Amino acid sequence: MINKKYISKLADECLLNSDRFVVGIVISTDNNIKVFIDGDNGVTIKQCVELSRHIENNLDRDKDDFELSVSSAGADHPFLILRQYINNIDQKIRVITLDGKKITGILKSANNEAVDLLEEVKSKNKKIKKAVFGEIITIPMNEIKEAKRVITF
């Protein structure tokens, strides 16, 4: 049986000494393995293929039938580990708290305990389209249901 710990070990071996890191591994009961990676400077398809080959070459298809996919966590993927928060400092993010509150702002700092966000507030002047920011608020990590980068064009 293929287990998450072994897949994680294989991924860590391949990503050692690179700026890439695993943000999630999902293994279904029928051995459909999904590995999500991110990088301090993004992730290319070539890097996903490299990791996929490394993992596949270390698994035995005669012993376990499996399906493997390796992909980038993507810009629209929620943050799963602290390193993703740190890589997005000074970027606009949206946080959904456990009580359902949605907070958008510029991420100013992050650690294992909390994130500091320069909160975006609604402008009282409807003609102004530019974002207006209020004060820095602190959101404890254990109160965050989801956080991800806001993509603007």
C-alpha positions as CSV (number, residue, x, y, z in Angstrom):
1,M,0.0,0.0,0.0
2,I,1.3,3.4,-1.0
3,N,1.4,5.9,1.9
4,K,1.6,9.6,2.2
5,K,4.8,9.5,4.4
6,Y,6.7,7.6,1.7
7,I,5.5,9.9,-1.1
8,S,6.5,12.9,1.0
9,K,10.0,11.4,1.6
10,L,10.5,10.8,-2.2
11,A,9.3,14.3,-3.0
12,D,11.6,15.9,-0.4
13,E,14.6,13.9,-1.8
14,C,13.9,15.3,-5.3
15,L,13.3,18.9,-4.1
16,L,16.3,19.0,-1.8
17,N,18.5,22.0,-2.5
18,S,15.9,23.7,-4.7
19,D,13.5,26.5,-4.0
20,R,10.5,24.2,-4.4
21,F,8.5,22.5,-1.7
22,V,5.5,20.2,-1.2
23,V,2.3,21.9,-0.1
24,G,0.0,18.9,-0.2
25,I,-0.3,15.2,-1.0
26,V,-3.6,13.4,-1.5
27,I,-3.8,9.7,-1.9
28,S,-7.2,8.1,-2.6
29,T,-8.2,4.6,-1.6
30,D,-7.6,3.5,-5.2
31,N,-4.0,4.9,-5.2
32,N,-4.7,8.0,-7.1
33,I,-1.8,10.1,-5.9
34,K,-1.8,13.9,-6.3
35,V,1.2,16.0,-5.3
36,F,1.0,19.8,-5.1
37,I,4.2,21.8,-5.1
38,D,5.1,25.4,-4.9
39,G,8.3,27.4,-5.2
40,D,9.8,30.6,-4.1
41,N,10.2,31.5,-7.8
42,G,7.2,29.6,-9.1
43,V,7.0,26.1,-10.6
44,T,7.5,25.1,-14.2
45,I,6.0,22.1,-16.0
46,K,9.5,20.7,-16.5
47,Q,9.9,20.7,-12.7
48,C,6.6,18.9,-12.2
49,V,7.6,16.3,-14.7
50,E,11.0,15.9,-13.0
51,L,9.3,15.2,-9.6
52,S,6.7,12.9,-11.1
53,R,9.4,10.8,-12.7
54,H,11.4,10.6,-9.5
55,I,8.4,9.4,-7.5
56,E,7.3,7.0,-10.2
57,N,10.7,5.5,-10.6
58,N,10.7,4.7,-6.9
59,L,7.4,3.0,-6.8
60,D,6.7,-0.6,-7.9
61,R,3.8,-0.9,-10.4
62,D,4.0,-4.7,-10.0
63,K,3.2,-4.3,-6.3
64,D,0.8,-1.4,-6.4
65,D,-1.3,-0.1,-9.3
66,F,-1.4,3.7,-9.1
67,E,-2.1,7.0,-10.9
68,L,0.2,9.9,-10.2
69,S,-0.1,13.6,-10.9
70,V,2.2,16.4,-9.8
71,S,1.2,20.0,-10.3
72,S,1.8,23.5,-9.1
73,A,-0.4,24.6,-6.2
74,G,-1.3,27.5,-8.6
75,A,-2.1,31.1,-7.9
76,D,-5.7,30.4,-7.1
77,H,-4.9,27.5,-4.7
78,P,-5.3,28.3,-1.0
79,F,-2.2,28.6,1.2
80,L,-1.6,25.4,3.0
81,I,1.8,26.1,4.7
82,L,3.5,29.0,6.3
83,R,6.1,29.3,3.5
84,Q,3.3,30.2,1.1
85,Y,2.3,33.1,3.3
86,I,5.9,34.3,3.6
87,N,6.3,34.2,-0.1
88,N,3.3,36.4,-0.5
89,I,4.3,39.2,1.9
90,D,3.4,42.6,0.4
91,Q,0.8,40.9,-1.9
92,K,-2.9,41.3,-1.8
93,I,-4.6,38.3,-0.3
94,R,-8.1,37.3,0.8
95,V,-8.7,35.5,4.1
96,I,-11.8,33.7,5.1
97,T,-12.1,33.2,8.9
98,L,-13.7,30.2,10.6
99,D,-16.7,32.4,11.3
100,G,-17.1,33.2,7.6
101,K,-15.8,36.7,7.6
102,K,-13.9,37.7,4.4
103,I,-11.0,40.1,4.8
104,T,-8.9,41.4,1.9
105,G,-5.7,43.3,2.3
106,I,-1.9,43.4,1.9
107,L,-0.1,40.7,3.8
108,K,2.5,42.4,5.9
109,S,3.9,39.5,8.0
110,A,3.2,35.9,8.8
111,N,4.4,33.4,11.4
112,N,3.2,30.2,13.0
113,E,0.9,32.2,15.3
114,A,-0.7,34.8,13.1
115,V,-0.7,37.0,10.0
116,D,-0.7,40.8,9.9
117,L,-2.9,42.3,7.1
118,L,-3.2,45.9,6.0
119,E,-6.9,45.7,5.6
120,E,-8.6,47.0,2.5
121,V,-11.7,49.1,3.4
122,K,-14.5,50.2,1.2
123,S,-14.2,53.8,0.0
124,K,-17.0,56.1,1.0
125,N,-16.6,57.9,-2.3
126,K,-18.2,55.6,-4.9
127,K,-16.4,57.4,-7.8
128,I,-13.0,56.3,-6.5
129,K,-12.0,52.9,-7.9
130,K,-8.6,52.8,-6.2
131,A,-8.2,50.5,-3.2
132,V,-8.3,52.2,0.2
133,F,-6.5,50.7,3.1
134,G,-7.2,51.1,6.8
135,E,-5.2,49.7,9.7
136,I,-3.1,46.6,10.1
137,I,-5.1,43.8,11.7
138,T,-3.8,40.6,13.2
139,I,-5.5,37.3,12.4
140,P,-4.5,34.2,14.4
141,M,-3.6,31.3,12.2
142,N,-6.0,29.0,14.0
143,E,-8.9,31.3,13.0
144,I,-8.1,31.1,9.3
145,K,-10.3,28.8,7.2
146,E,-8.7,29.7,3.9
147,A,-6.3,32.3,2.5
148,K,-5.2,32.9,-1.0
149,R,-3.6,35.5,-3.2
150,V,-5.9,37.9,-5.0
151,I,-5.1,38.0,-8.7
152,T,-5.8,41.4,-10.3
153,F,-5.5,42.5,-13.9
